[in-house]
Amino acid sequence: MASIDRTPRVRHKTQTYLAWASIAISLISITAVVVLGLTGNGEAATAAGLIGAAAFTVGTVSITINIKR
């Protein structure tokens, strides 16, 4: 049986700040889309939605799992 060799998980502060910034930008853009959509500004709502989608895409989390046998 193979031994379980784990490396310690180290999280840098910049990673935490980037994640929170991505979440904040996404929430702000969703709010802006709703408000602009309700006030009749469709073009501005589309632009805010695109900005939010771009921020969410850039700040996504990727998980890699390595299985050794």
Secondary structure, 3 states (H helix, E strand, C coil): CCCCCCCCCCCCHHHHHHHHHHHHHHHHHHHHHHHHHHCCCHHHHHHHHHHHHHHHHHCCCCCCCCCCC
